[in-house]
């Protein structure tokens, strides 16, 4: 595993804990506005890192701007909720 991929894995594993915590607090009616806002920032950061990784793996470098076609997401996309 390369250094960049290892860093991404570490970020994803850490942020999974953050998401688990906010999900638990939301379910219990304890999530604060600040907690929700901070979690949104975390999700934006993770999305940016994943886009950058996708760009280096699939597109030869550079950020991937714009919207991904929902058909590309398949079963894991929002449409399947």
N, C-alpha and C positions, 0 to 999 in steps of 0.2 A: 504494500500500500504506500503510495506516495505521501509526502508531507502534506500537500494540499488536501488530498482525500482524507488523510487522518484527521486534519483539523476540522474538516466538514463533518466527519463522523462524530467527533467529540462535541461539536456545537449541536448537532442533531440530538445526540443522547442527552445533553444537558437540557436543551429546550423541551424535550419530551417531558422531563420532570416538571418544568414550568407549566406546560399545557395540562398535565395530569392534575396539578394543584388547582389551576383555575377552573377546570372542569368539575372537580370535587366541590370547590367553593360555590360555583354557579348552581350546581344541583342542590346544595344546601341553603341557598339564598344568602350566602355570606360574601360573595364577590363584590369588591368595591369598584367604584368608577376608575380609580387609579390603577387597580389591578388589571382591569379590562383594557385600559389604555396601554399599559406597559406590555401586556400580552400581545396586543395588536402590533406594537413596535417589534417585539420578538418575532412574530410571524412575518412581518415585512422583511426583517433582516434575513431570516431563514429562506424566504422566497428569493431574495436577491442573491444569496450565496448559491442556492440551487440553480438559478438561471445562469449564473456565471460558470458554474461547473458544467451545466448542459452545453453551454456555448463552447467551452474548451474541448469537451468530449465529442460532440456531434457536429459542431459548426466551424471548428478550426480556430476558435478564439473570439473574444469580444462578447459583450452582453447581448442577450436576446431581448429585444424590445417588443412591445405589442402584446396581443392576446393570443393565447394558444387555442387552437380549434378544439372545442369540446370533444369532438370525435377522436382526437389524438389521446385524450385522457382515458378513454375506454370505461371500464367498470369502476375505476377509482375516481372518476370525475364527479363534480357536484350534481350533474344531471341524474346520477344513479342513486342519489339520496332518497 
